[in-house]
Amino acid sequence: MKKFLSNISIQVNPHSYLKDPESSPLGKRIIAGSIELIEEIGFENFTFQKLAKTIKSTEASVYRYFESKHKLLQYLTIWYWGWLEYHFIFKTANIDSPEEKLKRAIILLTKPIDEDHSFAHINEVKLQNIIISESPKVFLTKEVDQENKAGVYTGYKMLVGRVSDIILEINPNYKYPHMLVSTIIEGAHNQRFFADHLPGLTDIVKGEDAVTEFYKAMVFHAIKD
């Protein structure tokens, strides 16, 4: 799998960038540096000026790739969903049981990830931390409808659709598959954040990954005939 992933590229909607950062060493440094910096100081405190200093470049050079820090966060978020979709495809390939495929999907969508080293300029662990704490800022904007028409959120919707299809394999009569899957994803992000920062809002169970176990139990109970 890692050998295959090392030969693929994650496609990101060009609406998010001015120049493809994958097209040059500087672009990749911008992506790597932004992940490090946003994860360290948060999106509110992140600026292109600070990024340029971190990667030893100029602010003007960063603006040649992204018109705003919002677009940069959008790029990172889209890339993450594309990366997750590739992993979903591999983890559920050649599995006949839809129940087993759904279990694997829930684990993938709710557990902390490991860095796979397939993309040298992207630390997936730190990127997931950014997604958990910052990704709602990408679509909770006044421009969301226009961006949706431009296909910005296609990758996220495709991932939700793939898991929804598995749910419908198990129970074709279940009426809310997309709602359930998006609830798993966004809810798991909240629970991970709560566990780290607001533990009184979640449950931490010794000896188990409570977030993943909760969503496995919730999903299979919800879709039962």
C-alpha positions in Angstrom: 0.0 0.0 0.0 2.7 2.5 0.9 4.5 1.7 -2.3 1.4 2.5 -4.3 0.6 5.6 -2.3 4.1 6.9 -3.0 3.3 6.8 -6.7 0.0 8.7 -6.5 -0.8 12.3 -6.0 -3.8 13.7 -4.1 -5.9 15.9 -6.4 -7.0 19.2 -4.9 -9.6 21.5 -6.5 -7.7 24.4 -8.2 -10.2 26.8 -6.8 -8.1 26.6 -3.6 -4.8 27.8 -5.0 -3.3 30.2 -7.5 -0.3 28.0 -8.3 -0.2 24.2 -7.5 2.1 23.9 -4.5 2.9 20.3 -5.6 4.6 21.8 -8.7 7.7 23.1 -7.1 10.0 22.6 -4.1 9.0 26.0 -2.7 5.3 25.1 -2.9 6.0 21.9 -1.0 7.9 23.9 1.6 4.9 26.2 1.9 2.7 23.2 2.6 5.1 21.6 5.1 5.7 24.9 6.9 2.1 25.8 7.1 1.2 22.5 8.7 4.0 22.9 11.3 3.1 26.5 12.0 -0.8 26.2 12.1 -0.5 23.1 14.3 1.8 25.0 16.7 0.2 28.4 17.0 -3.3 27.9 15.7 -5.0 29.3 12.6 -6.0 32.7 14.2 -2.4 33.5 14.9 -1.1 32.2 11.6 0.0 34.7 9.0 1.8 34.5 5.7 4.5 36.8 7.1 5.2 34.2 9.9 5.1 31.4 7.4 7.6 33.1 5.1 10.0 33.6 8.0 9.6 29.9 9.0 10.4 28.6 5.5 13.0 31.3 4.9 11.2 32.8 1.9 9.2 35.9 1.3 5.6 36.8 1.9 5.2 37.7 -1.7 6.3 34.2 -2.7 3.6 32.6 -0.6 1.0 34.9 -2.2 1.9 33.5 -5.6 0.5 30.2 -4.5 -2.4 31.2 -2.2 -4.5 34.4 -2.2 -5.3 34.1 1.5 -4.7 32.0 4.5 -8.3 30.8 4.2 -7.5 29.3 0.8 -4.4 27.7 2.3 -6.5 26.1 5.0 -9.0 25.0 2.4 -6.2 23.4 0.4 -4.9 21.4 3.5 -8.5 20.3 4.3 -9.2 19.1 0.8 -5.9 17.3 0.6 -6.6 15.5 3.9 -10.0 14.2 2.6 -8.5 13.0 -0.6 -5.7 11.2 1.4 -8.3 9.7 3.7 -10.3 8.4 0.7 -7.3 6.6 -0.7 -6.8 4.9 2.7 -10.5 4.0 2.9 -10.4 2.3 -0.5 -7.4 0.2 0.5 -8.7 -0.7 3.9 -12.0 -1.9 2.5 -10.8 -3.6 -0.7 -11.4 -7.3 -1.1 -13.7 -7.3 2.0 -17.0 -9.1 1.2 -18.8 -8.4 4.4 -20.4 -4.9 4.5 -20.4 -5.1 8.3 -16.7 -5.5 8.3 -16.2 -2.8 5.7 -18.3 -0.4 7.9 -16.3 -1.3 11.0 -13.0 -0.5 9.1 -14.5 2.7 7.8 -15.6 3.9 11.3 -12.1 3.1 12.7 -10.5 5.1 9.9 -12.8 8.1 10.4 -12.5 8.2 14.2 -9.1 7.0 15.3 -5.9 9.1 15.5 -3.9 8.4 12.3 -0.3 7.3 11.9 2.1 9.2 9.7 2.5 7.1 6.6 5.7 8.8 5.2 4.4 8.5 1.6 4.4 12.2 1.2 7.7 13.6 2.6 6.5 17.2 2.8 3.3 16.4 4.7 3.0 15.3 8.3 -0.4 13.6 8.4 -0.5 13.4 12.2 -0.1 17.2 12.6 -2.5 17.7 9.6 -5.1 15.7 11.4 -4.7 17.8 14.5 -5.4 20.9 12.3 -8.4 19.2 10.7 -9.8 18.4 14.2 -9.5 22.0 15.5 -9.6 24.2 12.4 -11.5 22.5 9.4 -15.0 23.8 10.2 -13.6 27.3 9.5 -13.2 26.2 5.8 -16.9 25.8 5.1 -18.6 27.8 7.9 -18.4 30.9 5.7 -20.6 33.1 3.5 -18.8 31.8 0.5 -19.7 28.1 1.1 -22.4 27.9 -1.6 -20.2 29.4 -4.3 -17.3 27.2 -3.3 -19.6 24.2 -3.3 -20.7 25.0 -6.9 -17.0 25.2 -7.8 -16.5 21.6 -6.5 -14.4 22.5 -3.5 -16.1 20.0 -1.2 -16.4 17.1 -3.7 -13.7 15.0 -2.0 -15.4 15.3 1.4 -18.8 14.4 -0.2 -17.3 11.5 -2.1 -15.9 10.0 1.2 -19.2 10.4 2.9 -21.0 8.9 -0.1 -18.7 5.8 -0.1 -19.4 5.1 3.6 -23.1 5.8 3.1 -23.2 3.2 0.3 -21.9 0.6 2.8 -24.6 1.5 5.3 -27.2 1.0 2.6 -25.7 -2.4 1.7 -26.4 -3.4 5.3 -29.8 -1.8 5.5 -31.3 -0.5 2.2 -34.2 1.0 4.1 -32.1 3.3 6.4 -33.2 6.8 5.6 -30.3 8.9 6.9 -26.9 7.4 5.7 -25.2 10.7 4.7 -26.4 12.4 7.9 -25.1 9.6 9.9 -21.7 9.5 8.3 -21.1 13.3 8.5 -22.1 13.1 12.1 -19.5 10.4 12.7 -16.8 12.5 11.1 -17.6 15.9 12.7 -18.6 14.4 16.0 -15.4 12.3 16.3 -13.4 15.5 15.7 -15.3 17.2 18.5 -14.8 14.3 20.9 -11.1 14.2 20.2 -10.9 17.9 20.9 -12.9 17.6 24.0 -10.8 14.8 25.3 -7.7 16.9 25.0 -9.1 20.3 26.1 -12.6 19.9 27.7 -12.7 16.4 29.2 -15.9 17.2 31.1 -17.8 17.1 27.8 -16.8 13.6 26.8 -16.0 10.2 28.4 -12.5 8.8 28.7 -12.5 5.1 29.4 -9.4 3.4 30.6 -8.1 0.7 28.3 -10.1 1.5 25.2 -10.5 4.2 22.5 -13.8 5.5 23.8 -14.4 7.7 20.7 -14.1 4.9 18.2 -16.0 2.4 20.4 -18.8 4.9 20.9 -19.3 5.5 17.2 -19.2 1.8 16.3 -21.9 1.1 18.9 -24.0 4.1 17.8 -23.8 3.4 14.1 -24.7 -0.3 14.2 -27.5 0.4 16.7 -28.9 3.2 14.5 -28.9 1.2 11.2 -30.4 -2.0 12.8 -33.7 -3.0 11.1 
